[in-house]
Amino acid sequence: MLKKVSLVMAMLLTTGMLKAADIIESTCLVGFGEAKYSSDFSHFDYVNPEAPKGGQVTYAQVGTYDSFNRYATRGVAAAGADTIYDTLFISSADEIDSHYPLIAEKVRYADDFSWMEVDINPKARFHDGHPITALDVAFTFNKFMKEGVPQYKVYFKDVKSVTVKSALTARIEMAKPNREILFALVKGMNVLPEHFWQDKNLSEPLNEPPLGSSAYKVSSYKAGQSVTYSLVDDYWAKDLPVNVGRHNFQTVKYDYYRDETVTLEAFKAGEYDIREENVAKFWATLYQGTNFDKGYILKEEISHQIPQSMQAFVFNTQSLYFQDVRVREALNYAMDFEWMNKSLFYNQYKRTRSYFQNTEYEADGLPSDTELKVLAPIKEQVPSRVFTEAYLPPVTDGSGRIRTHIRKAIALMKEAGWQLKNKVMTNVKTGDPFVFELLIYSPSTERLAVPVQKNLKLMGVEMKIRTVDTTQYIKRLRDRDFDMVSHGYGANAYPNPNLLIAWNSNFIDSTYNTAGVKDPAIDYLTDKIVENQQKPEELLYYGRALDRVLQWNFFVIPQWHISKFRVASWDKFSRPEVRPKYSLGKDTWWIDSSKVAKLPEKRR
């Protein structure tokens, strides 16, 4: 899928020498490893190319929405709003980081990554029939740079320009050559229609659906309550290899509910079709009843080895309470995972300990000799235990009695300038009690936080739990107006440039840097990870080194994970024999009319 073209550029130099540059032409963009699919592939391996199209699937969402603009800096976007636009390239779900043509046909770029040209498929259209052109690509980049979220501007600061070379060719010039930034821009760009967005502010919410370009468009909605997307009959890209066997539902609907309990009962009553469960108690105790007994609803556990996110109670290290690493470590002792797993989770979970969980980049044991070399330039800037201890979250016997852990926590707090005074953790200098707030939006999260709250109370620390609606939660998260949240960091299949947004201090204003980390050692490691994207062996050790440094800085209280999909669905779907390696693959399922005929009348 790659070919090198030797381009001899005659330069009228006094020496008479000619300068040669290599141009690489490709129909795919590979961020890591090698592409699985050849340039003439017909469809992904995990789809059924003969899958019938039709019917409706209904999903549920908790909360509400007040905008259709996924890119606004305020408001809550409707579910599915991020799928309105097609991208230049699209990733496959059975590879780590390979992207294949969607709006784009192919690219050309200099082997020093100083520029790239993107050829647009001449058939590409927006939903109003207007052609997608290089002008829209250039407009999109400039619109995001001017009105997009702050981290976009910082991340792509080395892009000098995106201009129109011809109607169907956009050219990207780099102020500072950078393969990862160049590829990231092209792989993930949702192309906006200039004729729709030119007189609108991208940072502001939209009350009505924008003009899109993907397989689906909004066909109806009730503001804040539901939104329905319908398959575009004349969708220009429906027969492209990346789309064959996908987008099989005629309509996709999202209904909104006020909380998880109501949502589950609505599912059991047949109000919507598919539910992926993330509450262990619900899965163990509430997925039962007549519809299960009669086989109308299927309950499945599907094992996988997909990299797991670091779901956690995240400290805001910008808060005065949590700037001291000893305080953050002390509070880690308040989570008795073994008791929670037995008493609340029906032993369904494993404790998360790594930011690269379920991958070879997970740091385990002591650093290897190669890791020590990687860490040598920043040795004085990282916690000393990175070199002497293997990180492991506190472990209990599961009895619920954690006196030993409480003593360790109190000792750490004392080192940090706190002391127990009348059973209240008090600042030695100011006399203030240690009181902070956990910000959440889900009642199910409160149930999980209460055991931690009780253990903190035994340490003399008061954790107030504040539940707000999703709109307020998102706003406060963006504004970093919290002490602690139950949030997390996305799964990393490998150490990729997105780690900059999550951890590098140059992106401190990014809402992805939830903990508000500004650390020179972490900056160094994330920068090195970007530099070594094409050196898998070095990347392995930089990834593990970063994992160790993050672990020993105690930016979070790690929660738990499960390497299974817990899926319940009304028995109306069929799916391909092969599931994509890195996804459940719901976009490859289809409505099976023979199964629908066996369901109760109200579910047909």
Secondary structure, DSSP 8 states (H G I E B T S, - for coil): -EEEEEEEE----TT---EEEEEEEES-EESSS--SS-TT--S-TTS-TT-----EEEEEEES---BS-TT-SSS-B-TTGGGSS-BSEEE-TTSSSEEEESSEEEEEEETTSSEEEEEE-TT-B-TTS-B--HHHHHHHHHHHHHHS-HHHHHHTTTEEEEEEEETTEEEEEESS--HHHHHHHHHH-B---HHHHTTS-TTS--SS-----SSEEEEEEETTTEEEEEE-TT-TTTTSTTTTT----SEEEEEEESSHHHHHHHHHTTSSSEEE---HHHHHHTS-SHHHHTTSEEEEEEE----B-EEEEEE-TTSGGGSSHHHHHHHHTT--HHHHHHHTSTT--EE---TTBTSTT---SS--HHHHHHHGGGGGGS-GGGTT---------SSS--HHHHHHHHHHHHHTTEEEETTEEEETTT--B-EEEEEES-HHHHHHHHHHHHHHHHTT-EEEEEE--HHHHHHHHHTT--SEEEEEE---SS--TTHHHHH-GGGTTSTT-TT----HHHHHHHHHHHHTTT-HHHHHHHHHHHHHHHHHTT-EEE-EE-SEEEEEEES-EE--SS--TTS--GGG-EE-HHHHTTS-GGG-
